[in-house]
Amino acid sequence: MPMKCKFFSKITIAIKIIEMRKALLSLIMALASVSMMWAADPTVIFAEGFSAFTEGSESNPADVDISSYSSGKLSKTLTGWSGKYVYEAGGMLKLGDGGNLKTARYNMSANSGVVRITCRYRSLSESGAVVKFSLGYSTTKTFIVSDDKWHTIQFVAGGGSSLSQITIEPSLTFNGSLIDSLAVETSPEFFPAPDPYQPTNADGTSFTASWKRVTGAKAYILDVYSKAADGNKQYVLHNDTVTTTSKKVTGLNAGTQYYFTVRATNGTGVSDYSDEVRVVKVIKSLDAPVAIAATNVTANSFTANWQPVADAYAYELNVYRNTTMASAGEVTMLSENFNGITSGSLEQVEFGKIQEYLDAYTKVPGWYAVNHAYAGGRLALSPFGSASASLTTPYLDLSNNSGKFTANINMACGSYGQMASGDTLIVNLVNASDSVLESQEVILGEGFKNYALSFSKGGAAVALELVYSGSHKVFVDDFSIKQQVPAGYVLREIEKMIQTDGTSYDVYTSFDMSDKVKYTYTVKAIAETVDTSAEITEIYSGESNEITVSPVTGVETAVAATAAVSAKAGAVEVTVAEPTQVAVCDLAGRVLYSGTVPAGTTSIQLAAKGVVLVKAGAKAAKLVL
C-alpha cells in the first residue's frame, strides 16, 4: 500500500471531501434503515476518534508502543485508558499482534445497562482477523473480519454497570489491526439480541432451539432454515413467535444442514438477529470404517480405499512403513522436532488447551501435553499455579534389547526469551497404567542443550513422560528414542497421516515396496458432535482393520505400454496415446502437479528440483529433476 502524501492538491482534497461525504451519507442511510428501536437520539457515553494520536500514518504506523510504561502516552492522553502493543497511526490506533485496547471505566448503568457499541476496524492482513469486544466481565461479542478492508462494527449489548470498561482484543491478525473510532451510546429503545445456545439434543430430524432470556422481552422471533447451493435460505420456520426461551423443531430431513437465528421484541421494538447457530447432530459414538484392498498398486504408489461411515464428514488415513531389518543394529523408534508448531515464540508463547493430544502438530500421533504452550517449532512446558506441566510420548514397544534404550532430548529453560539454568526436570518411564517403571532427574543448563538418558526397563507398551514444576518454561525441541533390535525385526513407522473427505486416497511412498519394505494402512472416521458444555467438537471412531499393500514385482509389470515419462531440462515429459490423468509429487507426498494431459508428448514445468514421483495412468516412475 503506498504511503499517504502529506499534502494534497486542491483537486485531490475536493475529491477526498466528496468521497467522505458519500461515505457519511451511505452510513446515515444505512443507520436510518435499521429497526425503529434506534429511531430516538441516543445518549453518548463516550465517542473517541483518536485524532490526538498523530504520529505515523495508516500505511506506516509509528513503532513506539504508547501503552508501555516507558511511553505512557495512551493513558496520559486518554485518562484511564490502557492496553498492550498500541501504536499511533496518523489519527487512529494500531494494535499489534497479541495486543489489546482497554477504555477507562464509564457509567453504563442507565437503561438497565444496555448500550450500543460502534467501532471502525480494519485488519492489516488480507486474511482478515477475529476481534473480540468485552463489556466488563459480563458480555463478550466476537466478530470475524474476512479481509483487510475497513468495517463498521456495531452491536447492542447488555450488562453495563456504573463502572464498565470496553476491551477490544484482535487475534489472528498477523500484521496487526487499525481502529479509527470507538463510541458507546445508550437509549431506552436499544434492545439487545438474544444469545443462542448450541443445541445439545439434535438427532438429525429434530432439535430444540434455545437462547438466553433478554430482560424486557415479551416474545422472541425464531427462524429455522437450510441453505441452497446459492446460499439462499430455505425456511422451515420463518418469523415464528415464541413466548418462551426455547422451541422444539421436528420433521427435519436427516442429512440436511440446518441453522437458526432468533430476535427479541418488547412489543414495539425488535432486536437485531442473534448470531447464526449451525445445528450439529449429537453423536455419542462412531462406527470404525471397513478398509478394503488397495488398488492401482505400483512399486511406489497405491490407492488406499475404505467404505463410508454414516455421519462421518472426514477420515484420517494412517499409512505405515514396515521395514524388516536385515541385520541387528540400533534403530530410531521415535523422532519428533515439533516443526508442526508454527505459532508462538521463545519471547511470547501461545497457550494451548489445558491438556490435549498434539496430533495436529506432530509427525506421529499420540503425543499428549498438560499445561503447555507453543513456541514456534518447540513445545513449552508451562506450569500453572501449583499444577505441574507434562509431555508424554506415544506408547511404544521397547521390549527389545532386554528393555534397554536411550532417549535424546534437546531442550532449554527460560521465560520471555531469557534463558535460565538450574531448574529440575523429571523424566519418567511409564506403562499403559501410568505406573512409573523408572525415573531420572535432569538439571537443566543454560540455553538449548542435548540431554542423553539411558533406561533399562522398557516393555511392550511404554512411554516417556517429562514433568516440570518450576517457575520458568521448559522448551522441548528435538526428541528421539533409539534401541538395539535383532535381525528380522520389523520396524513400524508412520509414513503419512492424512485427513480427507473421500473414501479413497492416492498414496505416493518414500521408498519402493519390496520384500524388506511393506506398506499397510488403517482408517478412522471423523464426525462433528456437541459435548456436554454445548461446544462443537470432533469425535473419532476406532481404527479400521489394517490392509497390507501387496507390492508389484517391478514397475514395468504395472505400467501401460502407451505411457512414457522422463526428465528433460528440469521438466517432466509425458508421452501418452490418449488423454491421461497425470500426478507429480515430491517425496513428502506434496502434489506438485495434477491434471489430464492430451495424447502426444507434454512437458510439465515444475519449480521443484530433486527427486519426484510421477504417475501417468498406470505408469509410475521416480525421476530426478
Sequence and secondary structure as in RCSB ss.txt:
>XXXX:A:sequence
MPMKCKFFSKITIAIKIIEMRKALLSLIMALASVSMMWAADPTVIFAEGFSAFTEGSESNPADVDISSYSSGKLS
KTLTGWSGKYVYEAGGMLKLGDGGNLKTARYNMSANSGVVRITCRYRSLSESGAVVKFSLGYSTTKTFIVSDDKW
HTIQFVAGGGSSLSQITIEPSLTFNGSLIDSLAVETSPEFFPAPDPYQPTNADGTSFTASWKRVTGAKAYILDVY
SKAADGNKQYVLHNDTVTTTSKKVTGLNAGTQYYFTVRATNGTGVSDYSDEVRVVKVIKSLDAPVAIAATNVTAN
SFTANWQPVADAYAYELNVYRNTTMASAGEVTMLSENFNGITSGSLEQVEFGKIQEYLDAYTKVPGWYAVNHAYA
GGRLALSPFGSASASLTTPYLDLSNNSGKFTANINMACGSYGQMASGDTLIVNLVNASDSVLESQEVILGEGFKN
YALSFSKGGAAVALELVYSGSHKVFVDDFSIKQQVPAGYVLREIEKMIQTDGTSYDVYTSFDMSDKVKYTYTVKA
IAETVDTSAEITEIYSGESNEITVSPVTGVETAVAATAAVSAKAGAVEVTVAEPTQVAVCDLAGRVLYSGTVPAG
TTSIQLAAKGVVLVKAGAKAAKLVL
>XXXX:A:secstr
     SS  HHHHHHHHHHHHHHHHHHHHHHHTS GGG S  EEEEEE  TT  SS SSS  SS TTSTTT HHH
HHSTT EEEEEEE SSSEEEEEEEEEE   B   HHHH EEEEEEEEESSTT EEEEEEETTTEEEEEEE SSS 
EEEEEEE    TTB EEEEEES SS EEEEEEEEEE TT      EE  S   SS EEEEE   TT SEEEEEEE
EE TTS EEEEEEEEEESSSEEEE    TT   EEEEEEE SS B      EE     S      EEEEES  SS
EEEEEE   TT  EEEEEEEEEEE SS EEEEEEEE  TT  S  SSS EE  SEEE TTT SSTT EEESEEE 
SSSEEE  BTTB EEEE   B   SGGG EEEEEEEEEEETTEEE   EEEEEEEETT  EEEEEEEE  SS EE
EEEEES   SSEEEEEEE SSSEEEEEEEEEEEEE TT EEEEEEEEEEESSSEEEEE SS   SSEEEEEEEEE
EEEEE TTS EEEEE      EEE   S GGGGS TT EEEEETTEEEEEESS EEEEEEETT  EEEEEEE SE
EEEEE S  SEEEEEETTEEEEEE 
